[in-house]
Amino acid sequence: MTPDYEHLAELNKAHLWHPFTQMKDYNNMDPLIIEKGEGIKLYDVQGRAYYDGFSSVWLNVHGHNVPELNEAIAGQLGKVAHSTLLGMANVPAIELAAKLAEITPQGLTKVFFSDSGATGVEIALKMAFQYWHNLGMTDKRTFITMREAYHGDTIGAVSVGAIPLYHERFRPMLFQPHVIPYPQAYRHPGGAAGAMEETLSSLRTMLEAHKEEIAALIVEPIVQGASGMMIMPSGCLSAIAALCREHGVLLIADEVATGFGRTGAMFACDLEHVSPDLMIVGKGLTGGYLPVAATLATDEVYSSFYADYEEQKTFFHGHSFTGNPLGCAVALASIKLFEERNLVAGVQDKAASVARKLAPLGAWPHVGDIRQQGLMVGIELVRDKATKEPYDWEDRIGVRTSLRARELGMLTRPLGNVIVFIPPLVSSEAELDDMIGILAEAIRDVTEGDWRL
Ligand SMILES: *Cc1c(COP(=O)(O)O)cnc(C)c1O
């Protein structure tokens, strides 16, 4: 039986509170209600099809309703849906931990599971903090984060977040990190080189002055996602890693958005041969199927906790669903598909053709900057191209462009004035063509035409 749209819409309005959503606006519109997915398309209850142009918020890899992934879950479901990792283990959690140790950057050998990117970040922050405590260096307890950083929405993750609109209001609830600039080439007077130099010199100064009290630096490697798909100049990440090492500060790589092939390497850290001390993966870990995240640590970090029981160096942290067997089983199946289909190399080829197809938009009067790393794309719309003057937030230029794209058959969600294009990694050339066509038409209709809400 097809679900009754009117009835569902009414219940949605009555009971469902949506994330990052002003419900007063939302309730004034007819809600999009998804019923099923197939390939890289989602279908609403009224039978309309949409390209998943943002991978259901940056996490889908192989498309929807993938037989191999469905079977992995069904197979595990026939055995056990959940058992705890507190004091015991389960088969898929062990196998996935070993697989992650194998495929992540060198030195990351220990895997601590949780259920979202944000919890993975909390774990990394607490591990870094307790690491220094375990070594008796209790003064090292603050963190460095980067301007406009986003690491999730729990309190620790918000503390190291630096997007004023999301985070400033909660400041009284938070701990205070040190903040250094993220290299944002587009608006930096010195361009990419100037932005990188500013970041590195400010980090160097910070470390020289405060290294005795800094536990770790947390960074979104290569692509800072939520701030608008800001791409680091080449060499910046490895220079940040070297400075941290030199000054005895741990490096935490938040690969929640960038991990699993998204940037054209399995992990963004691989692009610059960086081996962080702690790394968080989430989103694409299960192919975007189930809520599993993992925090990876080095032997060095792990061994500081490894002590006689009486010393109380245990890591006192866990979640009910830590190491969930269904999630771990689908993650293993997803990683297997990566290997069988040589997906990461495919991303590099597709990224090159996406860049070619998007290039003409660069000349358009309201396209300020096209930022792309692998299949992560942000297109910044500006009111005035010469001065880079942004649209006012009241213009809702990103929201309107995304709504127009939806009308034309593709889903995406903007970041302010930045249009996001993050297609599933398996998208074919023809599908990418189609999606870019929709994107271009939506941008033109909203910035140059007279399309209105
Ligand atoms: C999405 C994201 C998170 C948060 O992950 P959730 O699963 O939404 O909690 C953390 N860091 C980065 C870089 C992200 O993009």
The ligand as a MOL file (V3000), in Angstrom:
LIG
                    3D

  0  0  0     0  0            999 V3000
M  V30 BEGIN CTAB
M  V30 COUNTS 15 15 0 0 0
M  V30 BEGIN ATOM
M  V30 1 C 29.3940 15.3230 9.8390 0
M  V30 2 C 30.6760 15.6250 10.5360 0
M  V30 3 C 30.8390 15.3420 11.8950 0
M  V30 4 C 29.7210 14.8600 12.7570 0
M  V30 5 O 29.2940 13.5960 12.4310 0
M  V30 6 P 27.8310 13.1130 12.9290 0
M  V30 7 O 27.7660 11.7000 12.5200 0
M  V30 8 O 26.8490 13.9980 12.2330 0
M  V30 9 O 27.8030 13.3130 14.3960 0
M  V30 10 C 32.0820 15.5700 12.4550 0
M  V30 11 N 33.1000 16.0620 11.7340 0
M  V30 12 C 32.9760 16.3450 10.4330 0
M  V30 13 C 34.1570 16.8550 9.6900 0
M  V30 14 C 31.7550 16.1590 9.7890 0
M  V30 15 O 31.6090 16.4990 8.4980 0
M  V30 END ATOM
M  V30 BEGIN BOND
M  V30 1 1 1 2
M  V30 2 1 2 3
M  V30 3 2 2 14
M  V30 4 1 3 4
M  V30 5 2 3 10
M  V30 6 1 4 5
M  V30 7 1 5 6
M  V30 8 2 6 7
M  V30 9 1 6 8
M  V30 10 1 6 9
M  V30 11 1 10 11
M  V30 12 2 11 12
M  V30 13 1 12 13
M  V30 14 1 12 14
M  V30 15 1 14 15
M  V30 END BOND
M  V30 END CTAB
M  END
